[in-house]
Amino acid sequence: MLTQIINGRILTPQGWLKDGSVLVCDGKILEVTNSDLAVIGATVIDARGMTIVPGFVSMHAHGGGGHDFTEATEEAFRVATTVHLKHGATTMFPTLSSISFERLYQAVDVCESMMQEKDSPILGLHIEGPYLNPKMAGTQYDGFLKTPDENEYIPLLEHTSCIKRWDISPELPGAHDFAKYTRSKGIMTAVTHTEAEYDEIKAAYAVGFTHAAHFYNAMPGFHKRREYKYEGTVESVYLTDGMTVEVIADGIHLPATILKLVYKLKGVENTCLVTDALAYAASDGTVPVDPHYIIEGGVCKMADHSALAGSLATMDVLVRTMVKKANIPLEDAVRMASETPARLIGVSDRKGALAKGKDADIVILDKELNVRCVWSMGKIVPGTDILLHK
């Protein structure tokens, strides 16, 4: 079936296009044209002057809708993915926090099964841990943290090709061998929960750590030891040309000033927007059953208020925050939520932009940047067809 979306401001790789249309057929973008004349045989959808952007690529989200991906069940994967899809995340890389390798294998099996489904938004897995610096991981992962063990991770990565990203602390013994191996497998490897300073970050980048997870969070900035001052992980990442970053742009994990700074220094091509969403995101008031966590002020915190534990955000929230609070141009905010993560995690051949031949993953935003309609692989996502009801 041929669909033509007209009467909207379209974000293309070349910039904004007005008075044009997006033609969709068989799950792909057939053409993005500067003509809005009705195409014979097409179902015409009027965007009513709203903004048409590419679907968002979510590469760091732990769950949503009351479910966590570490449950390693089809229900958890399906529910969490669906709630994020309704908020514009047409591509998902479910994130697994530090769990046992037995559970990792279970999650891999679920992920592989769902990836086989036609038009699945899931394109792979993201693992965070369990190889984390205990000093920077808090009490969240008690009992699971360890140093990299090639007798664990090599068999897992030989067993499956669905793992597309893995984050660990680069200062741990064996971390460099881990990164060399993951790089050889084409897996995006990121520093996280780390105390690494400049020499360590520089060395980590050289062996394959190319990305910094939830930049500024779970890593030190400029600091003192006794009377001397030292650069932190943050400054070290800034100084490492080529190392990319992601920010939890919910307006809570980082203030607008820092979001502006990351945008200014790392730029659109090297910055991704991520939710780091927990099960409580888009969960209709679900409260934590674990007494270590509380929901307060629109975010999940450790109950002792020692740290933030994760966000309740969806991808559309990130775009609104960057535009409305950090004063970032909409086109750049959208690119950091679509084009850049698609390129960094290796799916830009089909995702991340409104262009001929790409998957028809399309989001329509109203003037307040609320999601009004979502297409995933050319099909309207149930519950997001507000645009069709005048």
Secondary structure as UniProt FT lines:
FT   STRAND          2..6
FT   STRAND          9..12
FT   TURN            13..14
FT   STRAND          15..17
FT   STRAND          21..25
FT   TURN            26..27
FT   STRAND          28..33
FT   TURN            40..41
FT   STRAND          43..46
FT   TURN            48..49
FT   STRAND          51..54
FT   STRAND          56..61
FT   STRAND          63..64
FT   TURN            65..66
FT   STRAND          67..68
FT   HELIX           69..71
FT   HELIX           74..85
FT   TURN            86..88
FT   STRAND          89..96
FT   HELIX           101..115
FT   TURN            118..119
FT   STRAND          125..128
FT   HELIX           134..137
FT   TURN            138..144
FT   HELIX           150..159
FT   STRAND          163..168
FT   TURN            170..171
FT   TURN            173..174
FT   HELIX           175..184
FT   TURN            185..186
FT   STRAND          188..191
FT   HELIX           198..207
FT   STRAND          211..212
FT   TURN            213..218
FT   STRAND          223..225
FT   TURN            226..227
FT   STRAND          228..230
FT   HELIX           233..239
FT   TURN            241..242
FT   STRAND          244..248
FT   HELIX           256..265
FT   HELIX           268..270
FT   STRAND          271..274
FT   TURN            279..282
FT   TURN            284..285
FT   TURN            291..292
FT   STRAND          293..296
FT   TURN            297..298
FT   STRAND          299..302
FT   TURN            303..304
FT   STRAND          308..311
FT   HELIX           315..324
FT   HELIX           330..337
FT   HELIX           339..344
FT   TURN            345..346
FT   TURN            348..350
FT   TURN            356..357
FT   STRAND          362..365
FT   TURN            367..368
FT   STRAND          371..376
FT   TURN            377..378
FT   STRAND          379..380
FT   TURN            382..383
FT   HELIX           385..388
//
